[in-house]
Amino acid sequence: SKGVLITRVVPGTAAARAGLERDDVIITVDGYQVGRVNRTTYDLGDELQLRANSRGEVLLLVHNHRDNRLVNVDARLTPRAQLYRERDRERSPRGLEANRDDDELQ
């Protein structure tokens, strides 16, 4: 399976509120695959920006590492202005760090 491995979730962010945790894998954003697909890389941040509706909402398909299931997760993105005001979040768009080198499920 393809996707983007989550390596860190910043508390209090959209990712944390959506219930995402370290070692979960985001497979799709509103039905569009992220990570490496047929030799093309679809960047998670780009897809979040493209697919979010006017309220910042997206539907994620996530491989939940805790119970080894695929789950749909409704997420509401944190506005960038708020992220930049809060400590340690400049490095983590949407409060999420994703491993961009190893985005395959193990």
Backbone as CSV, one residue per row, in Angstrom:
resi,resn,N_x,N_y,N_z,CA_x,CA_y,CA_z,C_x,C_y,C_z
1,SER,0.837,-1.192,0.000,0.000,0.000,0.000,0.871,1.240,0.000
2,LYS,0.350,2.303,-0.525,1.066,3.576,-0.596,0.556,4.502,0.496
3,GLY,1.210,5.653,0.615,0.757,6.645,1.569,1.911,7.424,2.145
4,VAL,1.607,8.228,3.158,2.605,9.059,3.819,2.599,8.713,5.303
5,LEU,3.741,8.245,5.794,3.893,7.861,7.194,3.974,9.104,8.065
6,ILE,3.172,9.147,9.117,3.212,10.253,10.076,4.309,9.957,11.085
7,THR,5.245,10.889,11.231,6.342,10.694,12.173,6.178,11.501,13.456
8,ARG,5.302,12.510,13.434,5.048,13.299,14.647,3.759,14.071,14.470
9,VAL,2.982,14.173,15.542,1.772,14.992,15.557,1.915,15.990,16.702
10,VAL,1.779,17.262,16.393,1.899,18.316,17.400,0.577,18.425,18.157
11,PRO,0.604,18.344,19.498,-0.628,18.457,20.283,-1.360,19.770,20.000
12,GLY,-2.691,19.700,19.976,-3.521,20.887,19.802,-3.724,21.313,18.361
13,THR,-3.187,20.570,17.413,-3.319,20.928,16.001,-4.449,20.139,15.350
14,ALA,-4.710,20.469,14.104,-5.752,19.768,13.348,-5.477,18.274,13.295
15,ALA,-4.229,17.898,13.113,-3.875,16.475,13.048,-4.201,15.778,14.368
16,ALA,-3.859,16.416,15.471,-4.148,15.834,16.786,-5.651,15.761,17.032
17,ARG,-6.377,16.824,16.680,-7.836,16.824,16.875,-8.519,15.749,16.038
18,ALA,-7.933,15.432,14.891,-8.509,14.398,14.025,-8.192,12.994,14.534
19,GLY,-7.350,12.893,15.561,-7.024,11.593,16.128,-5.850,10.900,15.464
20,LEU,-5.123,11.623,14.622,-3.959,11.024,13.976,-2.836,10.872,14.990
21,GLU,-2.065,9.808,14.841,-0.954,9.540,15.743,0.276,9.134,14.955
22,ARG,1.413,9.216,15.630,2.668,8.761,15.028,2.503,7.322,14.538
23,ASP,3.062,7.045,13.382,3.043,5.729,12.725,1.750,5.418,11.993
24,ASP,0.747,6.301,12.043,-0.398,6.156,11.138,0.099,6.506,9.736
25,VAL,-0.612,6.053,8.721,-0.237,6.341,7.339,-1.438,6.952,6.627
26,ILE,-1.282,8.159,6.103,-2.342,8.794,5.322,-2.243,8.254,3.902
27,ILE,-3.327,7.621,3.444,-3.362,6.993,2.126,-3.930,7.956,1.086
28,THR,-5.072,8.598,1.417,-5.692,9.525,0.473,-6.181,10.785,1.186
29,VAL,-6.294,11.856,0.405,-6.909,13.115,0.831,-8.078,13.345,-0.112
30,ASP,-9.298,13.269,0.416,-10.518,13.386,-0.396,-10.479,12.482,-1.629
31,GLY,-9.992,11.264,-1.432,-9.978,10.272,-2.501,-8.771,10.311,-3.410
32,TYR,-7.883,11.278,-3.236,-6.679,11.387,-4.059,-5.488,10.828,-3.288
33,GLN,-4.776,9.879,-3.895,-3.647,9.253,-3.225,-2.533,10.251,-2.957
34,VAL,-1.825,10.028,-1.848,-0.652,10.822,-1.504,0.540,9.884,-1.368
35,GLY,1.718,10.460,-1.419,2.935,9.653,-1.399,3.324,9.279,-2.815
36,ARG,4.020,8.164,-2.949,4.476,7.723,-4.273,3.426,6.858,-4.935
37,VAL,3.055,7.248,-6.141,2.078,6.503,-6.934,2.619,6.433,-8.358
38,ASN,2.898,5.227,-8.831,3.400,5.050,-10.206,4.537,6.005,-10.550
39,ARG,5.555,6.025,-9.703,6.766,6.838,-9.908,6.546,8.343,-9.790
40,THR,5.387,8.759,-9.359,5.104,10.178,-9.138,4.836,10.380,-7.654
41,THR,5.367,11.457,-7.084,5.123,11.760,-5.677,4.063,12.843,-5.572
42,TYR,3.013,12.542,-4.809,1.940,13.500,-4.536,2.127,13.978,-3.100
43,ASP,2.571,15.219,-2.963,2.915,15.798,-1.676,1.678,15.970,-0.795
44,LEU,1.772,15.523,0.446,0.648,15.614,1.374,0.206,17.059,1.574
45,GLY,1.146,17.961,1.823,0.791,19.365,2.039,0.088,19.980,0.846
46,ASP,0.587,19.668,-0.346,-0.047,20.184,-1.560,-1.467,19.663,-1.699
47,GLU,-1.648,18.376,-1.464,-2.983,17.781,-1.603,-3.949,18.327,-0.556
48,LEU,-3.471,18.561,0.667,-4.338,19.157,1.688,-4.812,20.532,1.236
49,GLN,-3.896,21.331,0.708,-4.247,22.668,0.225,-5.231,22.607,-0.933
50,LEU,-4.996,21.707,-1.875,-5.850,21.603,-3.062,-7.245,21.072,-2.750
51,ARG,-7.336,20.143,-1.835,-8.584,19.397,-1.633,-9.478,19.946,-0.531
52,ALA,-8.954,20.767,0.371,-9.772,21.282,1.477,-10.884,22.171,0.935
53,ASN,-12.081,22.031,1.526,-13.185,22.902,1.112,-13.013,24.284,1.742
54,SER,-13.970,25.160,1.542,-13.850,26.547,2.015,-13.774,26.654,3.537
55,ARG,-14.209,25.622,4.248,-14.116,25.597,5.716,-12.855,24.876,6.189
56,GLY,-11.999,24.466,5.241,-10.762,23.778,5.604,-10.953,22.311,5.930
57,GLU,-12.050,21.728,5.483,-12.349,20.334,5.811,-11.905,19.398,4.691
58,VAL,-11.346,18.258,5.096,-10.955,17.213,4.153,-11.296,15.854,4.757
59,LEU,-11.429,14.871,3.890,-11.633,13.493,4.335,-10.355,12.726,4.039
60,LEU,-9.796,12.111,5.070,-8.564,11.347,4.926,-8.862,9.862,5.046
61,LEU,-8.205,9.064,4.230,-8.200,7.616,4.424,-6.870,7.302,5.085
62,VAL,-6.941,6.706,6.279,-5.753,6.513,7.106,-5.617,5.046,7.487
63,HIS,-4.386,4.531,7.389,-4.087,3.217,7.949,-3.737,3.453,9.409
64,ASN,-4.642,3.026,10.294,-4.497,3.202,11.734,-3.567,2.101,12.240
65,HIS,-2.392,2.484,12.712,-1.404,1.485,13.131,-1.804,0.756,14.411
66,ARG,-2.679,1.349,15.220,-3.029,0.746,16.499,-3.832,-0.537,16.343
67,ASP,-4.735,-0.555,15.356,-5.535,-1.773,15.161,-5.441,-2.311,13.736
68,ASN,-4.470,-1.791,12.973,-4.186,-2.278,11.622,-5.409,-2.239,10.713
69,ARG,-6.181,-1.133,10.782,-7.371,-0.978,9.938,-7.269,0.296,9.121
70,LEU,-7.996,0.301,8.008,-8.173,1.531,7.241,-9.398,2.246,7.781
71,VAL,-9.256,3.536,8.078,-10.370,4.314,8.619,-10.482,5.643,7.878
72,ASN,-11.709,6.130,7.746,-11.945,7.472,7.215,-11.888,8.453,8.373
73,VAL,-11.173,9.532,8.186,-11.013,10.544,9.229,-11.417,11.893,8.653
74,ASP,-12.433,12.520,9.259,-12.798,13.891,8.898,-11.838,14.823,9.617
75,ALA,-11.208,15.705,8.878,-10.247,16.630,9.485,-10.570,18.053,9.060
76,ARG,-10.379,18.961,9.984,-10.516,20.394,9.683,-9.139,21.003,9.874
77,LEU,-8.611,21.581,8.815,-7.251,22.108,8.837,-7.157,23.372,9.671
78,THR,-6.033,23.526,10.351,-5.754,24.715,11.136,-5.287,25.821,10.197
79,PRO,-5.850,27.031,10.308,-5.387,28.127,9.449,-3.888,28.365,9.621
80,ARG,-3.195,28.608,8.525,-1.739,28.815,8.571,-1.347,29.967,9.494
81,ALA,-2.094,31.050,9.500,-1.750,32.195,10.343,-1.671,31.781,11.804
82,GLN,-2.592,30.934,12.241,-2.581,30.468,13.625,-1.367,29.581,13.875
83,LEU,-1.039,28.737,12.927,0.115,27.862,13.102,1.397,28.658,13.265
84,TYR,1.563,29.714,12.496,2.797,30.479,12.551,2.928,31.279,13.840
85,ARG,1.835,31.536,14.531,1.892,32.257,15.805,2.271,31.334,16.946
86,GLU,2.083,30.050,16.770,2.289,29.108,17.864,3.665,28.457,17.766
87,ARG,4.295,28.283,18.908,5.650,27.749,18.970,5.777,26.349,18.379
88,ASP,6.889,26.097,17.693,7.250,24.786,17.146,6.379,24.303,16.005
89,ARG,5.504,25.122,15.508,4.630,24.623,14.453,5.033,25.107,13.068
90,GLU,6.012,26.009,13.000,6.434,26.486,11.692,6.977,25.346,10.847
91,ARG,7.621,24.386,11.487,8.210,23.259,10.770,7.171,22.231,10.363
92,SER,5.986,22.296,10.912,5.002,21.244,10.724,3.711,21.793,10.147
93,PRO,3.607,21.910,8.821,2.349,22.400,8.265,1.189,21.565,8.767
94,ARG,0.185,22.234,9.268,-1.015,21.574,9.787,-0.732,20.738,11.033
95,GLY,0.421,20.969,11.682,0.735,20.268,12.916,1.162,18.836,12.713
96,LEU,1.644,18.528,11.534,1.942,17.150,11.186,3.302,17.076,10.536
97,GLU,4.112,16.144,10.984,5.350,15.861,10.277,5.192,14.512,9.618
98,ALA,5.520,14.448,8.358,5.381,13.202,7.615,6.723,12.814,7.038
99,ASN,7.003,11.533,7.049,8.224,11.012,6.471,8.058,10.970,4.969
100,ARG,8.770,11.812,4.255,8.615,11.900,2.811,9.528,10.927,2.075
101,ASP,10.488,10.310,2.768,11.384,9.364,2.114,10.842,7.944,2.151
102,ASP,10.220,7.570,3.239,9.730,6.202,3.388,8.226,6.248,3.546
103,ASP,7.513,6.357,2.435,6.079,6.510,2.546,5.325,5.229,2.187
104,GLU,5.995,4.095,2.247,5.327,2.818,2.023,4.970,2.213,3.379
105,LEU,3.858,1.509,3.429,3.512,0.776,4.644,4.515,-0.344,4.842
106,GLN,4.927,-0.553,6.058,5.882,-1.631,6.354,5.149,-2.921,6.629
